[in-house]
């Protein structure tokens, strides 16, 4: 095997991370959907909470945590790819690309925190609106 035909280790690591994330996500989605269809449980309106209870419930094959973890795995897959690329480029001393990858990673993390904050504010506003409606509607 000559030098040109050797697979690039960085490309291989990225390939494995994307494939693993996609397969794990798909398996969690399929398991959650099958259990939901067999059990006939509707999805609750509440937003998922990322804590140890989510993982414990998924280990007990609860529908919603399996679906939530499938979505989480799907969302984290590109982030893992960016981390692998940043580290790989830094190890190759290609600091320009490593800096670009780290910048993209920081922007994604910042957007995540902004989105979580917006979601929590939106949830608080909806709860306040419901409370005010309940207070004005005679029973």
C-alpha positions as CSV (number, residue, x, y, z in Angstrom):
1,X,0.0,0.0,0.0
2,X,1.6,3.3,-1.1
3,X,1.5,6.5,0.9
4,X,-1.3,8.1,-1.2
5,X,-3.7,5.2,-0.7
6,X,-3.4,5.1,3.1
7,X,-6.5,6.2,4.9
8,X,-6.1,9.5,6.8
9,X,-6.4,8.7,10.6
10,X,-8.2,12.0,11.2
11,X,-10.8,11.3,8.4
12,X,-11.2,7.8,9.9
13,X,-11.8,9.2,13.4
14,X,-14.4,11.6,12.0
15,X,-16.1,8.8,10.1
16,X,-16.3,6.6,13.1
17,X,-17.7,9.4,15.3
18,X,-20.4,10.3,12.8
19,X,-21.3,6.7,12.2
20,X,-21.4,5.8,15.9
21,X,-23.5,8.9,16.8
22,X,-26.0,8.1,14.0
23,X,-26.3,4.4,14.8
24,X,-26.7,5.1,18.6
25,X,-29.3,7.8,17.9
26,X,-31.2,5.6,15.4
27,X,-31.3,2.6,17.9
28,X,-32.6,4.8,20.7
29,X,-35.2,6.3,18.4
30,X,-36.3,2.9,17.2
31,X,-36.5,1.5,20.7
32,X,-38.4,4.5,22.0
33,X,-40.9,4.4,19.1
34,X,-41.5,0.6,19.3
35,X,-42.1,0.9,23.1
36,X,-44.4,3.9,22.6
37,X,-46.4,2.1,19.9
38,X,-46.7,-1.1,21.9
39,X,-47.5,0.7,25.2
40,X,-49.7,3.4,23.7
41,X,-48.2,6.1,25.9
42,X,-48.5,9.7,24.7
43,X,-45.5,12.0,24.9
44,X,-45.9,14.5,27.8
45,X,-46.0,18.2,27.2
46,X,-43.1,19.0,29.6
47,X,-39.7,19.8,28.2
48,X,-37.1,17.0,28.8
49,X,-34.8,17.5,31.8
50,X,-31.2,16.3,31.4
51,X,-30.4,14.7,34.7
52,X,-29.6,11.3,36.2
53,X,-33.3,10.4,36.3
54,X,-33.4,10.6,32.5
55,X,-30.7,8.0,32.2
56,X,-32.1,5.8,34.9
57,X,-35.5,5.8,33.2
58,X,-33.9,5.0,29.9
59,X,-32.3,2.0,31.5
60,X,-35.8,0.8,32.5
61,X,-36.9,1.2,28.8
62,X,-39.2,4.2,29.5
63,X,-40.4,5.6,26.1
64,X,-39.8,9.3,26.6
65,X,-36.2,9.1,28.0
66,X,-35.2,6.8,25.1
67,X,-36.5,9.3,22.6
68,X,-34.9,12.2,24.4
69,X,-31.5,10.4,24.6
70,X,-31.8,9.6,20.9
71,X,-32.3,13.2,20.1
72,X,-29.5,14.2,22.4
73,X,-27.1,11.7,20.7
74,X,-28.1,13.1,17.3
75,X,-27.4,16.6,18.5
76,X,-24.1,15.8,20.1
77,X,-22.7,13.9,17.0
78,X,-21.6,17.1,15.1
79,X,-20.1,18.5,18.3
80,X,-18.0,15.4,18.8
81,X,-16.9,15.7,15.1
82,X,-15.8,19.3,15.7
83,X,-13.8,18.3,18.8
84,X,-12.1,15.5,16.9
85,X,-11.2,17.8,14.1
86,X,-9.9,20.5,16.4
87,X,-7.7,18.1,18.3
88,X,-6.5,16.3,15.1
89,X,-5.6,19.6,13.4
90,X,-3.8,20.8,16.5
91,X,-1.8,17.6,16.7
92,X,-0.9,18.1,13.0
93,X,0.2,21.6,13.9
94,X,-2.4,23.0,11.5
95,X,-3.3,25.7,14.0
96,X,-5.4,27.8,11.6
97,X,-7.9,25.0,11.0
98,X,-7.8,24.1,14.7
99,X,-8.7,27.7,15.7
100,X,-11.5,27.7,13.2
101,X,-12.9,24.5,14.6
102,X,-12.6,25.8,18.2
103,X,-14.4,29.0,17.1
104,X,-17.2,27.0,15.6
105,X,-17.4,24.9,18.8
106,X,-17.6,27.9,21.0
107,X,-20.3,29.4,18.8
108,X,-22.3,26.2,19.0
109,X,-21.9,26.1,22.8
110,X,-22.9,29.8,23.1
111,X,-26.0,29.2,20.9
112,X,-26.9,26.2,23.1
113,X,-26.8,28.4,26.2
114,X,-28.8,31.2,24.5
115,X,-31.4,28.7,23.3
116,X,-31.7,27.1,26.8
117,X,-32.1,30.5,28.4
118,X,-34.7,31.6,25.8
119,X,-36.6,28.3,26.3
120,X,-36.6,28.7,30.1
121,X,-37.8,32.3,29.8
122,X,-40.4,31.3,27.3
123,X,-41.6,28.5,29.6
124,X,-41.8,30.9,32.5
125,X,-43.8,33.4,30.3
126,X,-46.2,30.6,29.2
127,X,-46.7,29.5,32.9
128,X,-47.4,33.1,33.9
129,X,-49.9,33.5,31.1
130,X,-51.7,30.3,32.0
131,X,-51.9,31.4,35.6
132,X,-53.3,34.7,34.7
133,X,-55.9,33.0,32.4
134,X,-56.8,30.6,35.2
135,X,-57.3,33.5,37.6
136,X,-59.6,35.4,35.3
137,X,-61.8,32.5,34.2
138,X,-64.6,31.9,36.6
139,X,-65.1,28.3,37.7
